[in-house]
Amino acid sequence: MKKRALGKTGLEVSEIAFGGVEIGMPYGFGIHSEAEMLQEKDAIRLLCLALDRGITFYDTARMYGQSESLIGKAFKDKRDQVIISSKCRHLRRSDGSLPNDSELPEIISTSLEESLRELQTDYLDLFMLHQADVAILENEAIREAFLRLKASGKVRAIGASTYSVEETTLAIEDPAWEVVQLPFNLLDQRQGSLFRQAEIHGVGIVIRSVLLRGLLSDRGKNLPQPLLAIEQHIQSYSQLAENGDMDLPTLAIKFALAFPEVSSVLVGIDKESYLLHALAAGKGTMLNKRQIDEAKALAYPDPEFINLPVWDRNGWLT
């Protein structure tokens, strides 16, 4: 497994990162309950296998159910071999409001302490804002709270998980944030316009949603009526993948890795077969310029429609 620099943090991470949400809670297309998830011993075995196969970067969050606990149990005696990233609790209340500036530092600090306890470690390699919208990124109390935690030594680097181009731009231009985790995939390539800017500012880029919760795989078939146009567009990648002697998820992962500014690509893994597939996609021949250009040209024409939280709320991913 190759490694890349995580911006200017001084950290090196595996090109493929283990996305920990699927082992921690029901998540992804067609997963409805804990009964369909891995049992604890199987999840720990999968995490250890991933490390044995060269994946050193593990992404989790306070909001990912049992994910932190499982990662902690798997790596408590191998802490120096892994880079662990976790995200703060959501800062917005259920009514959408933010707590007062006087309350926010305690909420953030408490969230970190909870993560450290579950992960069985005394430091995080990367601590990130979760769902960092514009108001959160512009909030000085939040920014200063994260900087203090880094100064304390409990956090080696800080970053922000964003959704929109506007949010990512704010994070990149603020010298406090060293890493941005953002959505990017064959269908939705909008954030690619910021890759060069991030590199100039020394900000590490971690890509998520590379498979769109499995839609850019065999799961992207027989979708509900509102997503039929998405399903039809996904089929347009088939010829490109076949011409390169690969399947669709391999094409999707190789496309994300084709950008040198990208530090790592998160792949949600809750089966050994998914792990082995992701490892294989990260190895071997990368896409050539013609393949990259063709994939760029196949971006979905209405990327604003690609909004997984909205699809979730509408029940289109069940």
KEKEFI-666434 format. One line per 5 residues: number of its first residue (from 1); for each residue y, x, z of C-alpha. Coordinates in pm, whole numbers, plus 50000, padded with zeros to 5 digits. Layout:
residues N
NUM	Y,X,Z; ...
This chain:
residues 318
1	50000,50000,50000; 50336,50143,49897; 50631,50139,50134; 51000,50089,50071; 51311,50157,50278
6	51444,49852,50464; 51804,49904,50359; 51977,50163,50578; 51793,50063,50897; 51581,50378,50892
11	51269,50162,50883; 51006,50173,50611; 50803,49862,50539; 50504,49778,50326; 50593,49618,49993
16	50384,49317,50088; 50472,49160,50422; 50248,48927,50619; 50422,48591,50651; 50320,48460,50992
21	50419,48094,50980; 50087,47969,50837; 49879,48114,51120; 50113,47966,51380; 50165,47604,51278
26	50070,47349,51010; 50270,47460,50710; 50246,47472,50336; 50134,47235,50067; 49843,47017,50177
31	49827,47140,50539; 49873,46850,50778; 49735,46938,51119; 49621,47217,51352; 49261,47123,51272
36	49313,47270,50925; 49443,47601,51059; 49261,47921,51153; 49116,47946,51501; 49272,48212,51722
41	48994,48471,51687; 48997,48432,51308; 49374,48465,51289; 49365,48784,51499; 49085,48923,51283
46	49291,48847,50970; 49596,49023,51113; 49392,49331,51198; 49233,49332,50853; 49580,49318,50696
51	49683,49626,50893; 49363,49807,50801; 49442,49736,50435; 49792,49880,50459; 50025,49592,50546
56	50259,49722,50816; 50532,49455,50809; 50483,49124,50995; 50729,48836,50989; 50733,48564,51252
61	50980,48346,51446; 51027,48175,51779; 50989,47845,51592; 50654,47934,51427; 50425,47780,51683
66	50159,48027,51805; 50245,48293,51548; 50418,48534,51787; 50140,48502,52043; 49873,48579,51783
71	50059,48881,51649; 50107,49005,52003; 49736,48978,52080; 49641,49148,51754; 49875,49446,51786
76	49938,49501,52157; 49739,49827,52137; 49867,49916,51787; 50238,49856,51836; 50340,50191,51686
81	50157,50107,51363; 50346,49790,51276; 50698,49672,51199; 50757,49331,51358; 51036,49096,51261
86	51107,48775,51450; 51381,48514,51430; 51591,48354,51699; 51548,47991,51794; 51746,47751,51578
91	52096,47750,51718; 52200,47404,51607; 52128,47107,51830; 51936,46804,51701; 52268,46636,51614
96	52367,46934,51400; 52630,47070,51636; 52651,47427,51767; 52665,47499,52142; 52988,47637,52284
101	53059,48005,52230; 53006,48062,52603; 52650,47923,52578; 52536,48094,52260; 52479,48448,52395
106	52243,48319,52665; 52050,48107,52412; 52009,48408,52184; 51914,48646,52466; 51663,48400,52610
111	51506,48350,52267; 51461,48726,52230; 51302,48757,52574; 51059,48478,52488; 50966,48655,52165
116	50913,48987,52341; 50688,48821,52597; 50476,48646,52335; 50456,48956,52117; 50362,49172,52420
121	50621,49435,52335; 50947,49564,52482; 51135,49581,52152; 51163,49417,51812; 51199,49621,51496
126	51403,49340,51340; 51566,49038,51507; 51710,48777,51274; 51916,48462,51272; 51704,48167,51164
131	51866,47932,50910; 52194,48118,50914; 52446,47878,50760; 52811,47959,50688; 52944,47844,51027
136	52680,48045,51212; 52751,48357,51008; 53124,48321,51071; 53079,48272,51447; 53197,48582,51632
141	53012,48497,51956; 52680,48492,51767; 52757,48814,51586; 52855,48996,51905; 52548,48867,52091
146	52319,49018,51828; 52511,49346,51826; 52481,49373,52207; 52106,49321,52188; 52080,49598,51932
151	52290,49826,52151; 52058,49751,52444; 51763,49904,52257; 51558,49585,52264; 51623,49542,51892
156	51618,49818,51632; 51790,49622,51354; 51946,49278,51308; 51960,49045,51013; 51994,48691,50886
161	51762,48447,50715; 51964,48255,50455; 51916,47979,50198; 52221,47968,49972; 52400,48230,49763
166	52714,48167,49971; 52529,48239,50296; 52367,48552,50157; 52701,48679,50030; 52858,48639,50375
171	52568,48823,50540; 52577,49110,50290; 52952,49159,50327; 52943,49163,50708; 52847,49514,50824
176	52676,49371,51134; 52380,49234,50939; 52144,49503,50814; 51876,49286,50653; 51881,48954,50470
181	51573,48740,50421; 51625,48506,50128; 51438,48272,49893; 51360,48408,49546; 51086,48323,49299
186	51008,48258,48935; 51160,47910,48950; 51467,47982,49163; 51623,48317,49075; 51980,48250,49190
191	51978,48507,49470; 51888,48782,49226; 52256,48802,49134; 52319,48955,49480; 52050,49223,49479
196	52279,49495,49348; 52554,49398,49595; 52307,49425,49882; 52200,49770,49769; 52562,49887,49754
201	52615,49769,50113; 52287,49923,50229; 52142,49585,50322; 51764,49546,50307; 51631,49248,50112
206	51318,49065,50224; 51204,48794,49985; 51041,48473,50104; 50921,48161,49917; 50777,48385,49648
211	50498,48130,49592; 50703,47823,49697; 50452,47731,49969; 50170,47764,49719; 50322,47563,49433
216	50322,47880,49220; 49944,47885,49238; 49657,47648,49168; 49813,47412,49423; 50100,47336,49187
221	49909,47058,49013; 49895,46681,49052; 50229,46681,49229; 50403,46355,49326; 50621,46188,49065
226	50954,46336,49184; 50812,46685,49126; 50654,46623,48784; 50928,46818,48607; 50860,47110,48842
231	50487,47090,48766; 50551,47087,48393; 50784,47385,48420; 50529,47579,48627; 50287,47538,48338
236	50532,47727,48115; 50450,48049,48303; 50082,48027,48212; 50111,48203,47878; 50313,48489,48025
241	50060,48534,48303; 49763,48515,48067; 49919,48765,47826; 49946,49006,48116; 49584,48940,48218
246	49684,48796,48555; 49701,48464,48733; 50021,48282,48829; 50051,48398,49191; 50001,48758,49081
251	50278,48717,48825; 50503,48566,49092; 50448,48853,49337; 50479,49124,49071; 50802,48966,48947
256	50960,48983,49293; 50845,49344,49337; 50993,49438,48999; 51340,49463,49154; 51396,49805,49314
261	51657,49664,49552; 51389,49452,49721; 51241,49606,50035; 50945,49372,50085; 50797,49043,49967
266	50667,48796,50226; 50341,48626,50140; 50211,48346,50359; 49856,48441,50455; 49604,48229,50642
271	49287,48317,50453; 49116,48646,50378; 49112,48555,50009; 49492,48515,50013; 49525,48853,50182
276	49306,49029,49926; 49487,48856,49641; 49828,48962,49771; 49708,49320,49815; 49573,49327,49460
281	49900,49187,49324; 50092,49467,49491; 49876,49733,49334; 49817,49847,48980; 50049,49808,48684
286	50386,49648,48751; 50557,49421,48502; 50721,49589,48205; 51078,49515,48090; 50966,49259,47832
291	50764,49067,48090; 51051,49078,48339; 51298,48952,48079; 51064,48671,47976; 51017,48568,48339
296	51393,48571,48396; 51440,48346,48094; 51195,48094,48241; 51396,48024,48557; 51411,47652,48633
301	51722,47502,48468; 51820,47298,48775; 51769,47534,49070; 51975,47312,49304; 51683,47069,49296
306	51451,47332,49445; 51507,47261,49812; 51192,47276,50022; 51343,47125,50339; 51454,46822,50137
311	51112,46797,49972; 50958,46808,50319; 51179,46531,50451; 51093,46317,50149; 50721,46372,50199
316	50670,46542,49863; 50477,46838,50007; 50208,46643,50192
